[in-house]
Amino acid sequence: MIAHSLRAGPATETEWLGPVPVRQWFAHPERRLEVDLGCGKGRFLLAHAARHPQTNFLGIDRMLRRIRAVDNRARRLDLDNIRLMRVEAYYAVAYLLPPGAVDTYYIFFPDPWPKARHEGHRLFNALFLDALHRTLAPGGAIHVATDHQPYFRQLVDIFARDPRFVPIAPWGPPPEEQTDFERYYISQVPIGRLGVRRA
């Protein structure tokens, strides 16, 4: 079992303004970096990291109890290719992650804020796309999944209107890597999946 915590984050006041040396948090900083944005309870992150030991994974979530739980499980599984950061998703991408640092983003089941008056709270907007584009490596990919069809249609439209991203085949995890949320809803509602890469 890994003895030390896998949680990381800004170490100084200056680093809170970003960017943070995220690749240096790993034993092999030269490897691919993939980010699970909103990693939740970590079912996808842990299984995917175990299957791809030559890739570095950063799990980001705003809830401390989730990050603590994923940290404990990752250390028990000796997954030293995982690091965890407790911070709000937009802030992490917009301010903390370095330019061109991320090879792949996984953004599964972001809060759809289904009421019309709350749509402004949704994660995906022009500023967030700017941040994704800035932090993606050339050719880097984004994989999104949502069970909320109006949100999915909005996402398709947002990316279709932005020439900085080009569509790629949607990707979904195998059953053993599905999030708890997906496992619960996949038999009840259609899952919208979207894949794009940085042009």
LUMFIBA-196533 format. One record per residue (C-alpha): x, z negated, y; residue in three letters. Coordinates in steps of 0.1 Angstrom, whole numbers, padded with zeros to 4 digits, always signed. Layout:
BEGIN
XZYAla ...
// end
This chain:
BEGIN
+0000+0000+0000Met +0012+0008+0035Ile +0019-0025+0052Ala +0017-0014+0089His -0014-0003+0107Ser -0020+0035+0111Leu -0037+0030+0144Arg -0019+0044+0174Ala -0026+0051+0210Gly -0013+0051+0246Pro +0014+0025+0248Ala +0017+0022+0286Thr -0005+0026+0316Glu +0011+0059+0323Thr +0003+0072+0288Glu -0034+0064+0294Trp -0033+0092+0319Leu -0018+0114+0291Gly -0005+0131+0274Pro +0006+0109+0245Val +0034+0118+0221Pro +0010+0122+0192Val +0032+0142+0170Arg +0059+0116+0172Gln +0035+0091+0156Trp +0041+0108+0122Phe +0071+0107+0099Ala +0072+0145+0099His +0062+0156+0135Pro +0070+0192+0127Glu +0041+0196+0104Arg +0006+0209+0112Arg -0016+0186+0132Leu -0053+0186+0124Glu -0078+0164+0143Val -0110+0149+0130Asp -0129+0143+0162Leu -0155+0116+0156Gly -0141+0106+0122Cys -0168+0080+0116Gly -0164+0061+0083Lys -0136+0085+0074Gly -0149+0100+0042Arg -0139+0135+0051Phe -0107+0125+0068Leu -0094+0104+0038Leu -0103+0130+0012Ala -0090+0160+0032His -0057+0142+0040Ala -0052+0132+0004Ala -0057+0168-0006Arg -0033+0181+0020His -0003+0157+0021Pro +0019+0182+0040Gln -0004+0182+0070Thr -0007+0155+0096Asn -0042+0142+0105Phe -0054+0123+0135Leu -0088+0106+0133Gly -0105+0098+0166Ile -0135+0076+0170Asp -0148+0053+0197Arg -0161+0025+0174Met -0135-0001+0166Leu -0151-0013+0134Arg -0150+0023+0120Arg -0114+0028+0130Ile -0105-0006+0113Arg -0123+0004+0081Ala -0106+0038+0079Val -0072+0022+0087Asp -0076-0002+0058Asn -0087+0024+0033Arg -0060+0049+0043Ala -0033+0022+0039Arg -0047+0012+0005Arg -0045+0049-0005Leu -0009+0052+0009Asp -0020+0081+0032Leu +0009+0080+0056Asp -0001+0114+0070Asn -0030+0098+0089Ile -0030+0082+0123Arg -0060+0068+0141Leu -0070+0065+0177Met -0099+0045+0191Arg -0110+0064+0221Val -0140+0084+0233Glu -0137+0120+0221Ala -0139+0139+0254Tyr -0113+0116+0270Tyr -0089+0121+0241Ala -0091+0158+0242Val -0092+0162+0280Ala -0064+0137+0289Tyr -0045+0123+0259Leu -0037+0152+0235Leu -0007+0173+0246Pro -0011+0211+0254Pro -0008+0233+0223Gly -0005+0203+0200Ala -0035+0208+0177Val -0037+0234+0149Asp -0073+0226+0138Thr -0102+0205+0151Tyr -0130+0193+0129Tyr -0160+0183+0149Ile -0187+0173+0124Phe -0222+0162+0135Phe -0216+0153+0171Pro -0245+0134+0187Asp -0271+0161+0196Pro -0288+0140+0223Trp -0321+0158+0212Pro -0342+0148+0242Lys -0342+0174+0270Ala -0334+0149+0297Arg -0303+0138+0278His -0287+0172+0271Glu -0261+0166+0298Gly -0246+0139+0275His -0237+0164+0248Arg -0200+0168+0240Leu -0198+0205+0243Phe -0198+0219+0279Asn -0174+0240+0300Ala -0150+0212+0307Leu -0148+0203+0270Phe -0141+0239+0261Leu -0113+0240+0287Asp -0098+0209+0270Ala -0101+0223+0235Leu -0084+0256+0246His -0056+0237+0264Arg -0048+0215+0234Thr -0051+0241+0206Leu -0020+0258+0194Ala -0021+0296+0196Pro -0044+0308+0169Gly -0057+0273+0164Gly -0091+0268+0149Ala -0122+0247+0156Ile -0148+0240+0128His -0181+0225+0139Val -0212+0214+0119Ala -0245+0201+0130Thr -0279+0195+0115Asp -0297+0199+0148His -0306+0236+0151Gln -0313+0238+0188Pro -0278+0223+0194Tyr -0263+0247+0169Phe -0279+0277+0188Arg -0265+0263+0220Gln -0230+0260+0205Leu -0231+0296+0192Val -0240+0308+0227Asp -0214+0286+0245Ile -0186+0300+0223Phe -0199+0336+0223Ala -0197+0336+0261Arg -0161+0323+0263Asp -0135+0351+0256Pro -0108+0325+0250Arg -0123+0319+0215Phe -0131+0344+0188Val -0154+0338+0158Pro -0140+0331+0123Ile -0157+0325+0090Ala -0176+0291+0091Pro -0159+0265+0069Trp -0175+0236+0051Gly -0159+0209+0031Pro -0163+0207-0007Pro -0187+0180-0019Pro -0160+0153-0023Glu -0150+0157+0013Glu -0185+0158+0029Gln -0192+0131+0055Thr -0217+0104+0046Asp -0240+0119+0072Phe -0238+0153+0056Glu -0244+0140+0021Arg -0275+0123+0034Tyr -0290+0153+0053Tyr -0278+0183+0034Ile -0307+0184+0011Ser -0332+0177+0039Gln -0323+0201+0067Val -0302+0232+0071Pro -0266+0226+0083Ile -0254+0249+0110Gly -0217+0257+0108Arg -0195+0274+0133Leu -0159+0285+0132Gly -0138+0298+0161Val -0101+0303+0168Arg -0081+0304+0201Arg -0077+0340+0210Ala 
// end
